[in-house]
């Protein structure tokens, strides 16, 4: 195989992102060059880069990069097996490096790339997926569908969503197509984003793409599925194709969790609210992270209290609807606010209903915390008897007197002797037993 050093070096640096640091088998820690492609494999994904110079099958280790870094990029590298396939030799001008030879047949099979019929603005998709990944919980085997970011595509609306049971994120994406639903594993999202950022060259849109899509898109990502039950997602951009095994299962009905009717809509400066929340944070931490929000027509009061401390702050708001109150978890509220700019909307229907936050970029639903508010009535008040009800009510005069029934004779109970403790029995025994000295004196007399 003959290839320019710069091209070989860039290809290996790109595929280095996929290769695991501690591969299970030696072949998994190398890059396969075969059939005009360079391939890297990990259990989470397979990365394929088009490389027409890759003619003869050969496996190269990442250790070769230390050698290539010091070779001029215009130099031609000649890569050939040697010594009855016991070594692979890389010759770059007057420099040479040898690496152990491994049979290319031991490398995992490369998946066939299907026809990718979906074309989407990759920049917007990746930004949405990265934002949603912050709301994915720690891997939970009991709730597999939550262990990734959901991508739901439809003819009328397409969006990205994620949640952990206490909060939910969703954001619309510019794509309209037949209904499809995928769950991208959380552990591959960071690698997918690195590939997207490293693949710098722009990807021209298709000729038949919509005019608005051509004008707004910087780079197009072609997406499709294949494999058993379409569980393998293919994402292609430039000369790179990623094959990602999807999470088995169906995404939760995310939109059913989004409230649609509200009694109060508050418009607030995001950073003002964030600073107010941080002012009461230390007090909230001492009381189960509870932050209380109470609002009137012009101001929102943020407070937190513990056994021996109380803190509050207030911010100006524009209110549409009714005055009210609600409580949220400190961490969930702070995580949402800290990176927000400009104004946000907080929509609330009741203290026990989830709050919907809108900022013009994405939508976040946060579940409320159950707290007691001043003026709340107890759930089950004790029932008091009426004041005019006598303690005992005599039977009516015409009621028939019940026949006298002789009381049953009680069985004679045997007396129960008190059970003595072991120590007490021993003490009593010693008291009744004559001493040895007394018995001796009687015999002498």
Secondary structure, 3 states (H helix, E strand, C coil): CEEEHHHHHHHHHHHCCCCCCCCCCHHHHEEEEECCEEEEECCCEEEEEECCCCCCCEEEECCHHHHHCCCCCCCEEEEEEECCCCEEEEEECCEEEEEECCCHHHCCCCCCCCCCCEEEEHHHHHHHHHHHHCCCCCCCCCCHHHCEEEEEECCCCCEEEEECCCEEEEEECCCCCCCEEEEEEHHHHHHHHHHHHHCCCCCCCCCCCCHHHHHHCCCEEEEEEECHHHCEEEEEECCEEEEEECCCCCCCCHHHHCCCCCCEEEEEEHHHHHHHHHHCHHHHHCCCCEEEEEECCCEEEEEEECCCCEEEEEEECEEEECCEEEEEEHHHHHHHHCCCCCEEEEEECCCCCCEEEECCCCEEEECCCCCCCCCCCCCCCCCCCCCCCCCCCCCCCCCCCCCCCCCCCCCCCCCCCCCCCHHHHHHHHHHHCCCHHHHHHHHHC
